[in-house]
Amino acid sequence: MKGRSQPSISGNCCSASHCAGCGVSGFSRREFMAGIGGIAAGSAVMASRKVSASNSSWESEFSQRIDPIRYPLVVQPVFVYGLQQRREGTSWRHWGGIHTERDVVEERSRISSELEKLAHQADFPIRFLPLESVQNVESAHKISDGKHDALIMYPAGGWVDILEALTNPDKFTLMFLRHRSGPVYLWYEIVSNRFLRKTVDDFGQPGIDTGDVVVDRTEELLWRLRSLSGLKNTLGKKIVCIGGAAGWGQGGKSAPENTQKRFGMNLVDVSYEELGQRLKSAWEHRELVASSKDQAGKYLAQGNVTLETSRDFVEKGFLLTEVFQQILKEHETDAITINQCMGTIMEVSETTACLPLSLLNDAGYLAFCESDFVVIPSGVLLHYISGKPVFLQDPTYPHDGIVTLAHCTAPRKMDGVNLEPARILTHFESDWGAAPKVEMKIGQEVTVVDPDFNFERWMGFRAEIVDNPFLDICRSQIDVAYTCDTDRLNEETRGFHWMLSYGDYLKEMEYAVRKNNMDWVTLT
């Protein structure tokens, strides 16, 4: 597992990160927060102490919110070079176009300019440290131990021991080589045979492999950095588990343990007894109840929302969302999942968790039903890579190039910006509560991820949304068309739940999964 720096928590969730949520379901975060506690948008106040349900004050505790958390990837760029002196009658210089101090100055300027452009192009939070130059092993060792998550080496020259010293197996390492984008680099010739393979056939350099080497194309660096940013934010993630952590089926019994081992996640149990106490206190708070009703009214007044269940279920859903917000703030995280969401949560909250989870996802948080940690890690990773809400769903049996995907907790802001139309219905299996049927965009390209039970191999494919049917199944339902072979898709399927996001992020997902020492299969 890769180490990561300890970044500070920023209150600005919409600068470099382009986070998914600056509004909740059609009204701004300012309106949403003011209506249920009175906080201005954009202030990410972290709770400095834990407050139990029994001694919490609604007036004080609900006046603060935690913003979605997304840490920047800290990157150290390093220029490696060596200048040779002419010697008569013998070979005295290596391949490569860096020969003079002026060449060094020009190349450093070129690298810095390219990195500045990458920082502006990035749709994820990233911070480049000042460019370092290295000509010896001692300097390389000091840099490799620095406070960064990833290192990009630009090896125009220098020998293999410098590259080895820069490559810290506990951090991420990339290499950028020049062929035609500037003066040709020495290591454009010998990176494979001397560095990666140590002059033999087997690859033997820890911490870097062929997938980490990029030639000329800075856009190839960008998607890899996006992937590493997603992985950094996934590793060690704290997730509140209402009713405890779980995993679907016989194969998922070890999922919480595997999640902690493979991803280092911190799974925090919050009992239904505690949730019940918090809800009882919330129901007794007149201003909070009135505010929840007001916010439900604003939500239902949107032109692309229709109500087809009791309004009371929606109002209680907003109250439940408020309670979830308090719990998240106290535990200093932005991720939550609900166990026993087909039964126990209904008894405790007098509604379903479907709508609250949808609202939280639209606001840029991570909110999952079923507490299924077979699939939740893939949702966390896909969310942080894409910068968009993700849809946890039940797959059906693929056939004729089509598979139906459905669940009752879909986000509406699937592209991270715009709210899809929604019908607010009952939760299907109980025919009770409030659940959104989100009408997702026809023709939209999506990434679909299928994690296995054993945390050994994930599978993914591209697809296109072709229909929003209304079958007697979970309310948010889409038919997606895929281009891979149907028989192979059925043969390769593992686990149960799948994860989906708008956009194509297969390369980033594969890169991150392999960096976390798991296998990946792309079927597209």
C-alpha positions as CSV (number, residue, x, y, z in Angstrom):
1,M,0.0,0.0,0.0
2,K,1.3,3.4,-1.0
3,G,2.1,6.1,1.6
4,R,0.5,9.5,1.4
5,S,1.3,12.9,2.7
6,Q,-0.8,14.5,5.4
7,P,-2.6,17.4,3.6
8,S,-4.6,20.1,5.3
9,I,-8.3,20.1,4.9
10,S,-9.5,22.9,2.6
11,G,-12.8,24.6,2.8
12,N,-12.8,25.3,-1.0
13,C,-14.2,22.2,-2.6
14,C,-14.6,23.8,-6.1
15,S,-11.2,25.2,-7.1
16,A,-8.7,22.6,-8.3
17,S,-10.9,19.7,-7.3
18,H,-13.9,20.6,-9.4
19,C,-15.9,18.7,-6.9
20,A,-19.3,17.2,-7.7
21,G,-21.5,19.2,-5.4
22,C,-22.0,22.9,-4.8
23,G,-25.7,22.4,-4.7
24,V,-28.2,19.9,-3.4
25,S,-30.9,18.8,-5.8
26,G,-31.7,22.1,-7.5
27,F,-31.1,24.7,-4.8
28,S,-27.7,25.9,-3.7
29,R,-25.7,24.4,-0.9
30,R,-26.1,27.8,0.8
31,E,-29.9,27.5,0.7
32,F,-29.7,23.8,1.8
33,M,-27.5,24.5,4.7
34,A,-29.2,27.7,5.8
35,G,-32.5,26.0,5.7
36,I,-31.4,23.2,8.0
37,G,-28.9,24.9,10.3
38,G,-27.9,28.4,9.0
39,I,-24.4,28.1,7.5
40,A,-23.0,30.0,4.6
41,A,-21.8,27.9,1.6
42,G,-18.2,27.0,1.3
43,S,-17.2,26.9,5.0
44,A,-15.7,23.5,5.8
45,V,-15.8,23.5,9.6
46,M,-14.3,20.3,11.1
47,A,-15.7,19.2,14.5
48,S,-12.9,19.5,17.1
49,R,-14.6,17.1,19.4
50,K,-16.9,14.2,19.4
51,V,-20.5,14.9,20.6
52,S,-22.8,12.1,21.7
53,A,-26.4,12.0,20.8
54,S,-27.5,12.4,24.4
55,N,-25.7,15.7,25.1
56,S,-25.8,17.3,21.6
57,S,-27.6,20.6,21.1
58,W,-29.5,20.9,17.9
59,E,-29.0,24.7,17.9
60,S,-25.2,24.5,18.1
61,E,-24.5,21.1,16.5
62,F,-26.6,21.8,13.4
63,S,-25.1,25.1,12.7
64,Q,-22.0,23.6,11.1
65,R,-21.4,21.3,8.2
66,I,-18.4,19.4,6.8
67,D,-17.8,19.9,3.1
68,P,-16.9,17.0,0.8
69,I,-13.3,16.0,1.4
70,R,-10.9,15.7,-1.5
71,Y,-7.1,15.9,-0.8
72,P,-4.7,17.2,-3.5
73,L,-2.1,14.8,-5.0
74,V,1.3,16.3,-4.1
75,V,3.8,15.7,-6.9
76,Q,7.5,16.2,-6.9
77,P,9.0,16.7,-10.4
78,V,12.8,15.9,-10.8
79,F,15.1,16.6,-13.7
80,V,18.0,14.1,-14.0
81,Y,20.9,15.0,-16.1
82,G,24.7,14.9,-16.4
83,L,27.1,17.0,-18.4
84,Q,30.1,15.2,-20.0
85,Q,33.6,16.6,-20.9
86,R,35.1,15.9,-24.3
87,R,37.9,13.4,-24.4
88,E,40.0,12.9,-27.5
89,G,40.2,9.4,-29.1
90,T,37.4,7.8,-27.1
91,S,33.7,7.8,-26.6
92,W,32.9,10.5,-24.1
93,R,29.2,11.3,-24.2
94,H,25.9,9.4,-23.8
95,W,22.9,9.6,-26.0
96,G,20.8,12.7,-25.4
97,G,20.4,16.4,-26.2
98,I,21.4,18.0,-22.9
99,H,25.1,19.1,-23.4
100,T,25.5,22.5,-21.8
101,E,24.3,24.5,-18.8
102,R,22.2,26.6,-21.2
103,D,20.5,23.3,-22.3
104,V,19.8,22.6,-18.7
105,V,18.2,26.0,-18.1
106,E,16.1,25.7,-21.2
107,E,14.9,22.2,-20.3
108,R,14.0,23.1,-16.8
109,S,12.0,26.0,-18.2
110,R,10.3,23.6,-20.7
111,I,9.4,21.1,-17.9
112,S,8.0,23.9,-15.6
113,S,5.9,25.3,-18.4
114,E,4.4,21.8,-19.2
115,L,3.7,21.2,-15.5
116,E,1.9,24.6,-15.2
117,K,-0.3,23.7,-18.1
118,L,-1.1,20.3,-16.6
119,A,-2.1,22.0,-13.3
120,H,-4.6,24.2,-15.2
121,Q,-5.9,21.2,-17.2
122,A,-6.4,19.0,-14.2
123,D,-10.0,18.3,-13.2
124,F,-8.8,16.9,-9.9
125,P,-6.9,18.5,-7.0
126,I,-3.2,18.4,-7.6
127,R,-0.2,20.4,-6.3
128,F,3.2,20.4,-8.0
129,L,6.2,21.0,-5.8
130,P,9.1,23.1,-7.2
131,L,11.2,21.3,-9.9
132,E,14.3,19.7,-8.5
133,S,17.5,18.9,-10.5
134,V,19.6,15.9,-9.6
135,Q,23.1,14.8,-10.8
136,N,24.1,12.4,-7.9
137,V,22.7,9.6,-5.8
138,E,22.9,11.5,-2.5
139,S,20.6,14.2,-3.7
140,A,18.3,11.6,-5.2
141,H,17.8,9.8,-1.9
142,K,16.9,13.0,-0.1
143,I,14.3,13.9,-2.7
144,S,12.7,10.4,-2.7
145,D,12.1,10.6,1.0
146,G,10.3,14.0,0.7
147,K,6.8,14.9,1.5
148,H,5.1,14.0,-1.7
149,D,2.7,11.4,-2.9
150,A,4.1,10.9,-6.4
151,L,7.4,11.7,-8.1
152,I,7.8,12.4,-11.8
153,M,11.4,11.9,-13.0
154,Y,12.6,13.5,-16.3
155,P,15.8,11.5,-16.9
156,A,17.6,13.3,-19.7
157,G,20.8,11.8,-18.5
158,G,22.4,10.4,-15.3
159,W,23.1,6.8,-14.5
160,V,20.9,4.0,-13.3
161,D,21.8,4.3,-9.6
162,I,20.3,7.8,-9.5
163,L,17.0,6.6,-11.0
164,E,17.0,3.7,-8.5
165,A,17.5,6.2,-5.6
166,L,14.6,8.3,-6.8
167,T,12.2,5.4,-6.9
168,N,10.7,5.0,-3.5
169,P,8.4,1.8,-3.5
170,D,6.3,3.4,-0.8
171,K,5.3,6.3,-3.1
172,F,4.1,6.6,-6.7
173,T,6.7,7.0,-9.4
174,L,6.3,8.1,-13.0
175,M,8.8,8.7,-15.7
176,F,8.6,11.2,-18.6
177,L,10.8,10.7,-21.6
178,R,11.5,12.9,-24.6
179,H,11.6,11.7,-28.2
180,R,10.3,14.6,-30.2
181,S,8.8,17.0,-27.6
182,G,12.3,18.5,-26.8
183,P,15.9,17.4,-26.7
184,V,15.9,13.6,-26.8
185,Y,16.7,11.9,-23.5
186,L,19.3,9.2,-22.8
187,W,16.7,7.0,-21.1
188,Y,14.5,7.0,-24.1
189,E,17.0,4.4,-25.3
190,I,17.7,2.4,-22.2
191,V,14.9,2.7,-19.7
192,S,13.7,-0.9,-20.4
193,N,16.9,-2.8,-20.7
194,R,19.0,-1.1,-18.0
195,F,16.5,0.4,-15.5
196,L,13.4,-1.8,-15.6
197,R,15.0,-5.1,-16.5
198,K,18.5,-4.6,-15.0
199,T,20.2,-6.0,-18.2
200,V,18.2,-9.3,-18.0
201,D,14.9,-10.4,-19.4
202,D,12.9,-10.2,-16.1
203,F,11.5,-6.9,-14.8
204,G,13.2,-6.2,-11.5
205,Q,12.7,-2.5,-10.4
206,P,10.4,-2.1,-7.4
207,G,8.0,0.8,-7.4
208,I,7.8,1.4,-11.2
209,D,6.9,-0.6,-14.3
210,T,6.2,-0.2,-18.0
211,G,2.8,1.4,-17.3
212,D,4.5,4.3,-15.5
213,V,6.6,5.4,-18.4
214,V,5.3,8.1,-20.7
215,V,7.0,9.4,-23.9
216,D,6.3,13.0,-25.1
217,R,2.6,13.1,-24.5
218,T,1.7,15.1,-21.3
219,E,-1.9,14.1,-21.6
220,E,-0.7,10.6,-20.8
221,L,0.8,11.9,-17.6
222,L,-2.5,13.7,-16.8
223,W,-4.8,10.7,-16.7
224,R,-2.2,8.7,-14.7
225,L,-2.1,11.5,-12.1
226,R,-5.9,11.6,-12.1
227,S,-5.8,7.9,-11.3
228,L,-3.3,8.3,-8.5
229,S,-5.3,11.2,-7.0
230,G,-8.3,8.9,-6.9
231,L,-6.3,6.1,-5.2
232,K,-4.7,8.5,-2.7
233,N,-8.2,9.7,-1.6
234,T,-9.5,6.1,-1.4
235,L,-6.7,4.6,0.7
236,G,-7.5,5.1,4.4
237,K,-11.0,6.5,3.8
238,K,-13.2,6.8,6.9
239,I,-16.7,5.6,6.3
240,V,-19.6,5.8,8.8
241,C,-21.6,2.5,8.8
242,I,-25.1,2.9,10.1
243,G,-26.0,-0.5,11.5
244,G,-22.4,-1.8,11.0
245,A,-20.3,-2.9,8.0
246,A,-21.3,-5.9,5.9
247,G,-20.8,-7.6,2.6
248,W,-23.4,-9.2,0.3
249,G,-23.9,-13.0,0.3
250,Q,-21.7,-15.8,1.4
251,G,-18.8,-14.5,-0.7
252,G,-19.0,-11.1,1.0
253,K,-18.7,-12.2,4.6
254,S,-15.0,-11.1,4.8
255,A,-15.6,-7.9,2.8
256,P,-15.2,-5.4,5.7
257,E,-12.0,-7.1,6.8
258,N,-10.7,-7.1,3.2
259,T,-11.6,-3.5,2.8
260,Q,-9.5,-2.6,5.8
261,K,-6.6,-4.8,4.7
262,R,-6.6,-3.9,1.0
263,F,-7.6,-0.2,1.2
264,G,-6.8,0.7,4.8
265,M,-10.3,2.1,5.2
266,N,-11.6,3.1,8.7
267,L,-15.1,1.6,9.1
268,V,-16.9,3.4,11.9
269,D,-20.0,1.6,13.3
270,V,-23.0,3.7,14.4
271,S,-25.8,1.6,15.9
272,Y,-29.4,1.9,15.1
273,E,-30.0,2.6,18.8
274,E,-27.9,5.7,18.5
275,L,-29.6,6.7,15.2
276,G,-33.0,6.3,16.9
277,Q,-32.0,8.6,19.8
278,R,-30.8,11.2,17.3
279,L,-34.0,11.1,15.3
280,K,-36.1,11.3,18.4
281,S,-34.2,14.5,19.4
282,A,-34.6,15.8,15.8
283,W,-38.4,15.2,15.8
284,E,-38.6,17.2,19.0
285,H,-36.9,20.2,17.5
286,R,-39.7,22.3,16.0
287,E,-37.4,24.6,13.9
288,L,-35.6,21.7,12.4
289,V,-38.8,19.9,11.5
290,A,-40.1,23.1,9.9
291,S,-36.9,23.6,8.0
292,S,-37.0,20.0,6.7
293,K,-40.5,20.5,5.5
294,D,-39.5,23.8,3.8
295,Q,-36.5,22.1,2.0
296,A,-38.7,19.2,0.9
297,G,-41.1,21.8,-0.6
298,K,-38.3,23.5,-2.5
299,Y,-37.1,20.1,-3.8
300,L,-40.5,19.1,-5.0
301,A,-41.2,22.5,-6.6
302,Q,-38.5,21.9,-9.2
303,G,-39.8,21.6,-12.7
304,N,-38.2,18.2,-13.4
305,V,-39.4,16.5,-10.2
306,T,-42.8,14.8,-9.7
307,L,-44.1,13.4,-6.5
308,E,-45.8,10.0,-6.6
309,T,-45.6,9.0,-2.9
310,S,-46.6,10.7,0.4
311,R,-45.0,14.1,0.9
312,D,-44.6,13.1,4.6
313,F,-42.0,10.5,3.5
314,V,-40.0,13.2,1.6
315,E,-40.1,15.6,4.6
316,K,-38.9,12.9,6.9
317,G,-36.2,12.1,4.3
318,F,-34.8,15.6,4.7
319,L,-34.9,15.3,8.4
320,L,-33.0,12.0,8.2
321,T,-30.5,13.7,5.9
322,E,-29.9,16.3,8.6
323,V,-29.2,13.6,11.1
324,F,-26.7,11.9,8.7
325,Q,-25.0,15.3,8.3
326,Q,-24.5,15.6,12.1
327,I,-23.0,12.1,12.3
328,L,-20.6,12.9,9.4
329,K,-19.5,16.1,11.0
330,E,-18.8,14.5,14.4
331,H,-16.8,11.7,12.8
332,E,-15.0,14.2,10.5
333,T,-15.8,12.4,7.2
334,D,-18.0,12.7,4.2
335,A,-18.8,9.1,3.6
336,I,-21.7,7.0,4.9
337,T,-23.4,3.7,4.2
338,I,-26.6,2.2,5.5
339,N,-26.9,-1.5,6.6
340,Q,-30.3,-3.2,6.7
341,C,-31.8,-0.5,4.5
342,M,-34.6,-2.8,3.4
343,G,-36.0,-3.0,6.9
344,T,-34.5,-1.6,10.1
345,I,-33.8,2.0,8.8
346,M,-37.5,2.2,7.9
347,E,-38.7,1.4,11.4
348,V,-36.3,3.8,12.9
349,S,-36.7,6.8,10.6
350,E,-40.4,6.3,9.4
351,T,-39.2,6.7,5.8
352,T,-36.5,5.1,3.6
353,A,-32.9,6.1,3.2
354,C,-33.2,6.2,-0.6
355,L,-33.8,9.9,-1.0
356,P,-31.3,11.0,1.7
357,L,-28.5,9.0,0.1
358,S,-29.4,10.5,-3.3
359,L,-29.3,14.1,-1.8
360,L,-25.9,13.5,-0.2
361,N,-24.4,12.1,-3.4
362,D,-25.7,15.1,-5.3
363,A,-24.0,17.3,-2.8
364,G,-20.6,15.7,-3.4
365,Y,-20.6,13.2,-0.5
366,L,-20.2,9.5,-0.7
367,A,-23.5,7.8,0.4
368,F,-24.2,4.1,-0.3
369,C,-27.0,1.7,0.6
370,E,-26.7,-1.9,1.9
371,S,-23.3,-1.4,3.5
372,D,-21.9,-3.8,0.9
373,F,-18.1,-3.5,1.2
374,V,-17.6,-5.9,-1.7
375,V,-18.5,-3.0,-4.0
376,I,-18.2,0.2,-1.9
377,P,-14.4,0.5,-2.3
378,S,-14.9,0.5,-6.1
379,G,-17.4,3.3,-5.7
380,V,-15.1,5.4,-3.6
381,L,-12.3,5.0,-6.1
382,L,-14.5,5.7,-9.1
383,H,-15.9,8.8,-7.4
384,Y,-12.5,10.2,-6.7
385,I,-11.2,9.4,-10.2
386,S,-14.2,10.8,-12.0
387,G,-15.1,13.7,-9.7
388,K,-18.7,12.7,-10.1
389,P,-21.4,10.9,-8.1
390,V,-21.5,7.1,-8.7
391,F,-24.5,4.7,-8.9
392,L,-24.4,1.5,-6.9
393,Q,-26.8,-0.9,-8.6
394,D,-28.0,-4.5,-9.0
395,P,-27.0,-5.9,-12.4
396,T,-29.3,-8.3,-14.3
397,Y,-28.3,-11.0,-16.8
398,P,-26.5,-9.5,-19.8
399,H,-28.1,-10.6,-23.1
400,D,-28.1,-9.4,-26.7
401,G,-25.7,-6.6,-26.0
402,I,-28.0,-5.1,-23.2
403,V,-28.0,-5.3,-19.4
404,T,-30.5,-3.6,-17.1
405,L,-29.0,-1.9,-14.0
406,A,-31.2,-0.8,-11.2
407,H,-31.4,0.5,-7.6
408,C,-33.4,2.9,-5.5
409,T,-30.7,5.3,-4.4
410,A,-29.4,6.9,-7.6
411,P,-27.9,10.4,-7.6
412,R,-29.5,12.9,-9.9
413,K,-26.4,15.0,-10.5
414,M,-24.7,12.2,-12.4
415,D,-22.5,14.5,-14.5
416,G,-21.5,16.4,-11.3
417,V,-23.3,19.5,-12.4
418,N,-26.8,19.1,-13.9
419,L,-29.8,17.5,-12.2
420,E,-31.5,14.7,-14.1
421,P,-35.3,14.6,-14.0
422,A,-36.7,12.4,-11.3
423,R,-40.0,10.8,-10.2
424,I,-40.2,10.4,-6.4
425,L,-41.9,7.1,-5.8
426,T,-42.0,4.5,-3.1
427,H,-39.1,2.1,-2.5
428,F,-40.1,-0.8,-4.7
429,E,-39.7,-3.8,-2.4
430,S,-41.6,-2.2,0.5
431,D,-43.9,0.0,-1.7
432,W,-43.2,2.6,1.1
433,G,-41.1,5.6,1.7
434,A,-39.5,7.9,-0.9
435,A,-37.1,6.8,-3.6
436,P,-36.0,8.7,-6.7
437,K,-36.5,7.2,-10.2
438,V,-33.8,9.1,-12.0
439,E,-34.2,9.5,-15.7
440,M,-30.5,9.2,-16.8
441,K,-29.3,10.8,-20.0
442,I,-29.9,8.6,-23.1
443,G,-26.8,8.2,-25.2
444,Q,-24.5,8.9,-22.2
445,E,-21.3,6.9,-22.2
446,V,-20.7,5.3,-18.8
447,T,-18.0,3.3,-17.0
448,V,-19.2,0.1,-15.3
449,V,-17.1,-1.7,-12.6
450,D,-17.7,-5.2,-11.3
451,P,-15.6,-6.1,-8.1
452,D,-15.0,-9.6,-7.1
453,F,-15.7,-11.1,-3.7
454,N,-12.1,-11.8,-2.9
455,F,-10.5,-8.4,-3.6
456,E,-8.3,-10.0,-6.2
457,R,-9.6,-9.0,-9.6
458,W,-12.0,-6.3,-10.7
459,M,-13.6,-6.1,-14.2
460,G,-14.8,-3.1,-16.1
461,F,-16.4,-2.1,-19.4
462,R,-17.7,0.9,-21.3
463,A,-21.4,1.1,-22.1
464,E,-24.0,3.5,-23.3
465,I,-27.4,4.3,-21.7
466,V,-30.1,3.4,-24.2
467,D,-33.3,3.4,-22.1
468,N,-34.9,4.3,-18.7
469,P,-37.5,1.6,-18.4
470,F,-40.1,1.3,-15.7
471,L,-40.1,-2.4,-14.8
472,D,-41.2,-3.9,-11.5
473,I,-37.8,-3.6,-10.0
474,C,-35.8,-1.0,-8.1
475,R,-36.9,2.5,-9.1
476,S,-33.8,4.0,-10.8
477,Q,-33.3,1.7,-13.7
478,I,-31.4,1.9,-17.0
479,D,-30.7,-0.3,-19.9
480,V,-27.1,0.0,-21.1
481,A,-25.6,-1.3,-24.3
482,Y,-22.1,-2.8,-24.3
483,T,-19.8,-3.8,-27.1
484,C,-18.0,-6.7,-25.6
485,D,-18.9,-10.3,-26.1
486,T,-21.9,-11.3,-24.1
487,D,-20.7,-14.8,-23.3
488,R,-17.4,-13.5,-22.0
489,L,-19.1,-10.8,-19.9
490,N,-21.2,-13.4,-18.2
491,E,-18.2,-15.7,-17.7
492,E,-16.1,-12.9,-16.3
493,T,-18.8,-11.6,-13.9
494,R,-17.9,-11.8,-10.2
495,G,-19.4,-10.6,-6.9
496,F,-22.9,-9.1,-7.1
497,H,-23.3,-5.3,-7.1
498,W,-21.8,-3.2,-9.8
499,M,-20.7,0.5,-9.8
500,L,-21.3,3.1,-12.5
501,S,-20.3,6.6,-13.4
502,Y,-20.9,8.9,-16.3
503,G,-17.8,9.2,-18.6
504,D,-15.0,6.8,-19.6
505,Y,-12.5,6.2,-16.8
506,L,-11.4,2.6,-17.5
507,K,-7.8,3.5,-18.0
508,E,-7.6,5.4,-14.7
509,M,-9.5,2.6,-12.9
510,E,-7.2,-0.1,-14.2
511,Y,-4.1,1.9,-13.4
512,A,-5.2,2.5,-9.8
513,V,-6.4,-1.0,-9.2
514,R,-3.1,-2.5,-10.3
515,K,-1.2,0.1,-8.2
516,N,-3.1,-1.4,-5.3
517,N,-1.8,-4.8,-6.1
518,M,-5.0,-6.2,-7.6
519,D,-5.8,-7.5,-11.1
520,W,-8.0,-5.9,-13.6
521,V,-9.9,-7.1,-16.7
522,T,-11.2,-4.7,-19.3
523,L,-13.9,-6.2,-21.5
524,T,-14.3,-3.2,-23.9
